[in-house]
Each structure stands twice: as structure tokens, then as C-alpha cells.
């Protein structure tokens, strides 16, 4: 497939489920309807997925957790970044540092789910900046839904360019 022709920038990816009920409904409720009470449950599901991958595939414990950032305008409109709360829970349960401001979205980008894969990649070029020291660190990057992998791919690329030793991607859902 496509990954064999051009491997992704990240080293490992875990996800709880495909984009299907009931997880699809819970993520939608959290992301678009402000049902923040779901964040603890969703964080627990992602924790259990990580623990299983650690046990079954010897997935390393990261040194640092980061989440895909929202542009400040979108964060203001929503009132929160849904993955920030989830990542805070994971950080506490795993005993791993979380840099909430470790990544910033430099510019507003078009909504990704409406774009084809090539347009998604162009849309994201230069959109993110690393704001914390990552040199030599093993990073876990959290996101709610991975469709083409363009967002986590771009962020993984800049993390590795900034000196990160490795990048794992942790997601609630994957559509591919």
C-alpha cells in the first residue's frame, strides 16, 4: 500500500477503534457538542489500548506527551481542545510529562475532513511549530481521529526535525 511506498514519519500508531459506533458517536459528542464528561472514559479507552500494545508489542513508554493543537481561534470558538483533557488524564495515569503548550498551530487551516489527501498535506505545511524541547525524547502525539494521517504526519515530521528520537501516534479512531 501507500505506507510501503512512502513510510509515515511516525514510528508506531495505536488507535482504539475504526470510525464506527459507539466510539464515533462519543468522539462527535465530545468534539462538537461539548460533552466533556466523555473525556475521562475516552482517555481510559486510549490508556487500555496503550497498555495492550505495550504488553503485546513492547511499545515503549514515551518521555513526553503532546496533543494535536487547535488554532487559538478554533479553540476559542469551541471553548476547549478535546484532546487536551484526554491527554492530561493519560499523562497522570501513565506517569509521563505532558507539555500542553508544546505544539502550536501557527495559522488557521481549512477543515481537513472536507479535503482530498494531497490538499490536506498542502493545507498543513508550515501550520505547526514545536514550542518545547524534544531533542532525544520519545514522543507520543495524541489526536482524536486519523483519516489520511496528514496532520499527525506533518507534526511527526517537524518533531523529528527538531530532534525527537521517535514519535508514536495515539488516536481514538482511525478511518483508514
C-alpha positions, 0 to 999 in steps of 0.5 A: 500500500501507500505506507510501503511506498512512502513510510509515515514519519511516525514510528508506531500508531495505536488507535482504539477503534475504526470510525464506527459506533459507539466510539464515533458517536462519543468522539462527535459528542465530545468534539462538537457538542461539548460533552466533556464528561466523555473525556475521562472514559475516552482517555481510559479507552486510549490508556487500555489500548496503550497498555495492550500494545505495550504488553503485546508489542513492547511499545515503549513508554514515551518521555513526553506527551503532546496533543494535536493543537487547535488554532487559538481561534478554533479553540476559542470558538469551541471553548476547549481542545478535546484532546487536551483533557484526554491527554492530561488524564493519560499523562497522570495515569501513565506517569509521563510529562505532558507539555500542553503548550508544546505544539502550536498551530501557527495559522488557521487551516481549512477543515481537513475532513472536507479535503482530498489527501494531497490538499490536506498535506498542502493545507498543513505545511508550515501550520505547526511549530514545536514550542518545547524541547524534544531533542532525544525524547520519545514522543507520543502525539495524541489526536482524536481521529486519523483519516489520511494521517496528514496532520499527525504526519506533518507534526511527526515530521517537524518533531523529528526535525527538531530532534525527537528520537521517535514519535508514536501516534495515539488516536481514538479512531482511525478511518483508514 
